[in-house]
């Protein structure tokens, strides 16, 4: 086996194979040097502060490729002005190398408007500031949503959340100022349910209970009763209940009377007599009250007088001068009659 391996024919074949392999490697490297311009380098030209069109022309003349990318907008520089290149100017690269150009865009990058509809105005302001949008004017209009964002305006036109606007743009906000007081309820009797709902929404009221005659929902049914009644004063945002039927309001007269007894009972409007008030002037002195003399008591007759008993104290006098202090009348003798 070893003798056959060292046979001269085998050695010749091995030498031929090695020579072919070495030739192929040499040809490959020569081809790569020719294709890649090995040893030939091109200095990167300085195109900073040029316009993007001027920079592209210079790179084409130098045999370099280019790729354009927008940098963050800087209002100090002109739009489409080259702010930076990579590799840096003066560095040597091979021909055909791609050079990255950072160009100043025309304006700020666009940002999406956040969804702030029906949000509280303070929260809406913060969300706009976070994405880089400014709040311009704040306009107020009557709405039951007090201090909530109703619409977003950009250059006097309404926009929707998600629309792209240039960064640092100013948007105007329409904010609810609260419901109006004592607004007249519109007359909805004779209208279809669909028309009544539109009128209620236009007057900033809410649709309450809608009761259909027969229980079948039909937007083309005619309103024959409403509560509160037309002409009543209510605050915006209050509910208006509706009763609808395919019949006319005149045909539903009995039903209307029943609803009147339920929702509009008659009240005794006879007012009591008004209370009379008199003004009192505390600055002027009051008139003196006349003094009425008391009536004198009438004297009683002498017959009705009671006998008065007077007692006198004895005085110290001589015995000759003594007199009885009181004189008594002699008692009458009783007469006895004998038959």
C-alpha positions, 0 to 999 in steps of 0.5 A: 500500500505504501509503495503504491502511494509513493508511486511517481504517478501519484506524486505527479498528480498531487503536484499538479493539483497543488499548482492548480489550487495555488493558481486559483487562489492567486487569480481570486486575489487579483480579481478582488484587487481589481474589483475593489480597487485595492490600494486606491482610496478617495478622500471624503469631500466636505459637503457640510452646510451645502444644500442637499442637491449640491452635496449629491453632485459633489459625491457623484463626481467623487465616485461615492454613493450617498444616502440622505436622512433627515435630522431633527429640525433646527430653525437656525439652519436653512431647510435641506441644508447638510448638517453632518456627514458620515464618514467625516470629511477628509477621511479616505474611503474606497470608491463606491462607498456610501456616505450618509448625509444628515439634512435639516428638514423643511420644518418640524417633524409631524406628531399625532394629535392625542385623543383629548375629546371629552377629557378635562381641560387640565389633562388635555393641556398636559397631553398636548405639551407632552407630544410637542403641541401648543395650546392656542385659544380656548373657546367656551360654548354651552355644554353639559360637559363643564370644562371638558374638551369638545373639539380641536381646531387647527387653523380654524378647522376641526381636526380629529385625534390621530391627525399629524401636525408639525411639532410645536404647532398651536391648536385651539380648544373648544371647551364646555362652559356648563349648561344654560339655565332656563332654556325653553323646551321645544315643541315636539308634538307632531314630529317624528321620533327621528326629527324630535331626537335631532331637535333635542340634540340641537338644543343641548337636551337629552332624550329620555324615555321613548314609549311607543304605542304598541311597543314596537320601535319605529323612528317614523312614529309621530310624537303625540305627548312630551314631558316636560311640555313645550314652552317650559323652562329647564336647564340644558342637559335635562331629559325629555320623555316622548310618547309616539304612535303611528296615529295622529295626536288627535286620535290619541286624545284620550291617551293624552288626557290620561297622561295629563292627569298623571304628569300635569295634575290641575292645581288650585290657583286661587290665591289667598288674600294678600297680607297687608303690610304697613310701613313704619317710619322709625325716624319720626316720633310716635304720636302720644297716646291719649289718656282716658280717665277712669270712671268714678265709682257711684256712691251706694245708697244709705240704706245699703250702708253698714252700721259702723261701730266706733270705739273710743278710748276712756279718758282720765277725768274726774268722777263727776265728769265721767259720762258713759262712753256709748249711749245705748237705746232702751230695749223695747219690752215684749208685749204678751197677749193672753186670750 
